[in-house]
Amino acid sequence: MPVRRLAPALPLALLLPLATACGGGAGAAADGKTVTVTVGYQSKTINTVTAGTLLRSLGYFEEELAARGGKDGVTYRVVWQDYATGAPITAQMTAGKIDIGSMGDFPLLINAARGKQLKEPTRLVAVTGYNLRGGLNTVVTAPGSPLRTLKDLKGRKVSTSVGSAADGTLVRALRRAGLDPAKDVDKVNQQPSVGASALAAGTADALSQFVAWPGLLAFQGRATALYDGAELNLPTFHGVTVRERFAKERPGVLDAFLRAQRRATDELRRRPVASAESVAKETGLPAEVVYLYNGAQGIATFDPALRPELVAALKEDVPVLAEAGLVKDVDVDAFVDAAPLRRAVPGAPYPKAGAARSELWLKGQGSTRTFDSPGALLKAVKGAAVRAAYVPDAVTGTLWFADRAVWVRDGGQWRAFVTREGAERYVTGHAGSRAVGYADAVRLAS
């Protein structure tokens, strides 16, 4: 089935009334025996893969619907529509043209608000990937940039996607740094790919974006991390939203989707390397970048459960969007509906993720090795055919590429940091410690 890609960045106000002939929503049938279910997803936003890219490639939803169709006496047809952000998915849902969609926490709130406003209410029914500290969003600068802290962004141009979780991280982080997001920085509303180009061209001084853009740019040597969203210590997540009318008319189809999502989540957790390779093939993203977020020790934890701490975080997001004029108010408790997931996938949620460990992926290997310490990883790297090496930030626990991290030697111990500022804070508070380049760290550790 064809995938529809929306390349140009359109203002949210223009996207809301958008009506296209791409799919007809559930119930569309030419012969009375075929039901079309339209799913909107974001292939490049890889924390939604269990409800999008990976799920589509595995065919689990189609399998579940085939079984369902045998009981219903109808044929179900799935149309997958791929978008760069959550805004166009919301526009299509409120137009009745997408039945199920996946997006980040801030876009989910806009989804709830627009659905209520346009009398096509939606409900949040599952989570895809989450990070309890907020590590899915990162502010990056160009390599060699003189900017070292968020305070250095005063008077600078920062690219972000307004209304996204990355924008929310930027606003909160700037405030904690003593800056006014509306007055002290020149914030430019751009789609991620446009912002990445602006950063490379020097027309933006920094870029605040969501997974997988910061990791991709760092991996390619096109960006350096300035601020790790996990420093906020506020949960971020992506989730699944459904049109309320669709959920009521076709509860069995929604159940089939949630069962299929759970199966895809099981597959990702059981075979993380193979899953990363699959997503990379479908999206064109490097598998090493996909694994940074979706791997066994990755920044994201995958679990469909609507955990209380995630719902609480969603409530804290509402005032940020309201202040930006993107929503007036959202009744989060009315928007969140855990009943379909309990009905479709009974049982306890997955255990919460533990502390991330250092991880090594060698060339030609279909599995990875984990290490109890960053120092042990450094020793294993020397002379090895490394495909990717990952190390957790010493404070936030955010996984990062070992060769892009800032390393600190403290006596006989090694610590790694996502940002230079984080490393400098540690060195300032620990006499005798010093920052060391990655190549020197590998040499000295061995």
N, C-alpha and C positions, 0 to 999 in steps of 0.2 A: 504494500500500500504506500502511496506517495506521502512524503513528509513535507508539510508546509513550513517554510522558514520565513520569519519576519525580520528583515535586515535593517530597515531604516528606523531611527529613533523617532517616535511620535509622542507629542505631549499627551499626558494622561487624559486631559479634557477631550482630545480628539479621538482617543481610543475607546472611550466609554460608549459612544453611540455607534461604534464601528459595526457594520453588518456586512458579512461576506457570505459567499456561497460555499463555504468550506465545511461540509458536514451538516447534518441537520439535527443533531441531538438525538437522544434516545427516543425511540418510537417512530422515527422516520422509516417508512416502508413503502416500497413500490407495489408489492403484491400482497400485503397484509400478513406475510409470513416471515419477513426479514426486519429485524430491529437493529438500528444503527446506534452504537454507543461511541461517543466522541470523547477522547481523553486529551487534555492539554498538558504538555510537560515542557521541561527545559533541559535539553540534552547537555548543555555546557555547565549547568548548575548541578554538579555531580552528587550533591547530597540528596537529590530527589530520585536517584537512579532506581530505587526499589519500587517507585511508583511511575517510572518513566523509562529511561534508556535500557537499563538492565532487564526490567520487567518485560519490555517490548521484545527484546532479543531472545528471551527465554520462552516466550509464548505462553506463559502460565495463565494470563487472563483469558486468552482465546481457548485454552484447554478447559478452564473452569466454565466458560460460557457454553462451550460445546456440550458439556455434561448437563448444564442447566437447560439448554435448548432442547435436549432430548426429552426432558420432563415437561417443558412448556409447549412443545410442539412448534417452536419457531427457530429460525436461524439468526444468530447474533453476529453482527459485523462490527469490528472495532476499527475506528479511524483515529490514528495518532497524529496530533498536531504539535509541532515543535516550535517553541518561541525562545527569545533571548532573555525575557524577564517575565515577571508575573502579571504586569499590567494588562497586556493584550489577552491573557488567559481570562482575567476578570471581565474584560470587555465582552469577550465571546460568551462567557457564562451568563452574564446579565442579559445578553441578547438571546439566550436559550440555545446557543449553538455549540457549547461545550458542556458536557455533563459532569465530568470529574477533572479536577486540575490539581497541580502541585506547585507550591511556591514557598518562599521564606516567611518568617513570622510577621514582619512589617507589611508586606503585600497581602498576607492573609487577613489582616485587620482592614485593609482597604477593600478587600474582597467582601468582607462582612458588611462594611458600611455601604458600598455601592449596591450590593444585593438587596439590602433593606430599602435603600433609597429608590431603586428602580423596580421594586416589587418583584424581584426574582431572588429571594433570600437563599443564602448558602449556609453550609454547616461544615465545621472542621471535624473530621472523623478519624484522622490518624496522623501520626508523625512519620517522617522518613528518617532523616539524620539530625542529630543534635550535638551540641557541646555545652556542657553545663557552665562553663566559664565565659563563653563567648568567642572562642578561638576560630570560628568560621569566617570572621571578617578581619581584614588587615589593611592598614594604611601603608603604602609603599612610595618610595621616591626613585628617581633614576639613579643608576650606579654613579658614584662619584659626586652625588649631590652634597652641598654644604649643610643641608638640613639634617639635624641630629635628634631633635625632639619635636613634640607637637607644638611647643611654644614658638618654634622657628617658623611655623606656618603663618604667623601673623603677617597680613598684607600679601599673602601668596595665593595663587590660584590652585584650587583643589577640585579634581574631577570626581564625581560620584553619581550614583543613580538615585535621584530624589525619591523618597518613599520606600527605598529598599532597606534591608537590615544593615547593609554597609553604611548607608547614610545615617541610620540611627546610631551606629557605633561611632561615626565621625562626630556627630553632634554631642553625644555624651562625653566622648574623650576630650574634645575641645573645651567643654565646660569644666571638666575636672582639671584641665591644664590652665584654667583661668582665662580662657578666650571666649568671646561671644561669637557663636557660629554664624550669626546673621550679619555681624559688623566687622569682625576681625579677619575673616578670610573671604576670598572671592570664590564661592562655591558654584561649580558649573555642573548642570544636569546633563549627563551623557550616558549612553549605553556603555557597558563594560569594554567592548571592543574599541569603541570610539575614544574612550578615556585612555585605554592602553596606548593607542596611537598618539594621542595628545601628549602623554608622558614621554614617549619616545621622541616626539618632535620638539619637546621643550615648551609647548604651549600650555602645559599644566605642570605645576611644581610637584604635585603629589596626586596619588590616586587612592581613594578609599573604595574597596570593592569586596564582594562576597566570593566564596568558593566558586570556581577554582582559579580565578584570575590572579590573585596575589602569588599563589604557589607556582602557577604557570610562568608568570613573568620572572620570578626569582630563578626558577629552573633554567629558563632561557638566558639568564644573565642580563635581563632587561630591567630589573628592578631590585631594590634593596628594601627590606622591611624597616619601616620607621616606627610603627606602633602595632602591637599584638592585641587584637580585640579581647583576648582572654584576660588582659589586665583589668578590664571592667568588672570581671567576675559576675557577669549577668548571663544567664542561659540564652542561647540562640538556637533556632531550629528551623527545619522546613517541614511542611505538612501537606496533607491531602484534604481538599475541600470539594464539596459536592453540592449541586443544586438541590435545594430542599424538595422541590416538586418532583425531580427525578428520583430522589431517595424514597419518596412516598409511593410513587407509581411503580418503581422497579426495585424494591428492597432486595430481591434475590440477586439482581445484577450487581448492586453495591456490595452485597455479601461476597459475590464471586470475585470482585475486584480486591476486596480486603484480604480474602484468602490467598489470592494470587500474590498480593504484596507481601504477605507473611512468608510465602514460599520463596519469593525473591530475596527477602531479608535473610532467611535461613541459608540460602545459597551463597550470598555475599559473605556471611559470617563464617560459613564452613569452608569456602574456597575463595579467600580474599584476593589472592594473586590472579587466579583465573578470571575472577570477576572484574578486576582492574583491567586486565588485558581485553576482555570483552567490551567494556565501556570505552576503552581507548580506541578500539577498532571502529566502534559505532560513531564516536564523536570527533575523532581526529586529534584528541588530546594525547599527550605522552602518557603512557601507562604509569611512569614513575610519578607523575603529578596526580593522577587519579588515586594511586596507592597512598600518597601522602595524606589524603583526606579520608579515603574509604578502606584503607588497609587494616590489618589486624591490630596495629597500634595507632591507627589513624586519628586525625583531629576530630572526625565525626564518629558518633556511636549510632548505630542503626537499630531502631526499635519502634514499632508502630504505636506503642502505648502512649496515651495522652497523660504523661506524668504530671502530678500536681505542681511540681516546680516549673514546668514548662508553661502550664496554664497561668501560673502566678506571674511569670515573666511577661507573658502576653499582655496581662493587665497593666504592667508597668510601661509597656510600649505605647499604650493608647495616648497618654498625655504628650508624648514626643510628636506623634503624628498630628494630634489636635493643634498643637502649637504651630506646626508647619502649615496648618490650614488644609490638610489632606483628609481629615475626618473631623466630624463634630464630636461624636461619641460612639462607642461601640460597647454593646452588652456582651462581654466575653463569655459569661456563663451561658447565655442563650445561644451563642455562636458555637460553642464547643458541645459536641454530641458524642459521647463515648459508647452509647448503646449499640450502634451498628458493629463496632469492633468487638464488643463483648459477645454479641450474637454470632458473628461470623467466625471469630477466632477466640474461643473461650480459653482461659488459662492465664497463668501469671506472665508478666512481662519478662524480658531478658534482664539479667543482672546488670547493674550499672557498670560502666567502664571503670577499670582500675587505673592506677597511674601508668602512663605510657612508658615503654622501655625503648632503648636504642635498638635499631633494626637494620639489618644488612641484606641487600638483594644483590646477588652475584649474577653476572651475565650467564645466560644459558640455564638458569635454575628456575624451577617452577614453584619454589618455596623460599622462605626467608629464614634468617637466623636472628634471634633476639639476644640482647646482652643486658646484664644487670647494671652496668655503669657505662657512661660515655667513654671512659678510659679504655674499657675492654673493647668497645667498638673501634676506637682509634687503632688499637693494636691489630685488630682483625683486618682493617682496611689496607694496611701497608702491603704492597705487592700483590694484592688481590685484583681480580677482574671485576671491578665494582660496577654494577648497573645503577644502583642508588643506595645511599646510606642515610639513615634518618636518626635524629636525636631529639629528645624532648627538652624544651626550655627549662632551665633549672628552677624557675619560679612558677611559671604558669602551667608547665607541663605540655604546652603546645608543641606538637611534632614539627620538625623543620628539616630541610636538607642539611646534612652535616657539613657539606662544603660551602653552604651559604650562611651557616650560623656563625655567631661571634663566639670564639672560644676563650676561656679563661683558665689559667693554670694557678692553682692555689695549693702550694706545697706539692704533695704527691697526687692531688686530686684534680680531675678535669671537669669543667662545667661548660655547658653551651647555652647560648641565648639567641632568641629570634632577632632581637634588635641590639644595636650598639648601645643605646641608652640603658637597656637592661644590664648589659655587661658592665658598663661604666658605674652604674649604681652599686653593683656587687663589689667591684674593685675598690671603690671609695670606702666601702664599709669593711673591707677585709685586707688588712695590712699584709704586704708581701705577695699578694695575688697580682696577676698581670694578664692583659689580653694578648693572645697569641694567634697568628694566622693559621688557617686550617692545615696547610702543608707542613708548617713547623710543628703543629700539634701532633700530626701523624708521625713525624720523624721523632719528636721527643718522647712520645708515648711508647714508641716501639724500642 
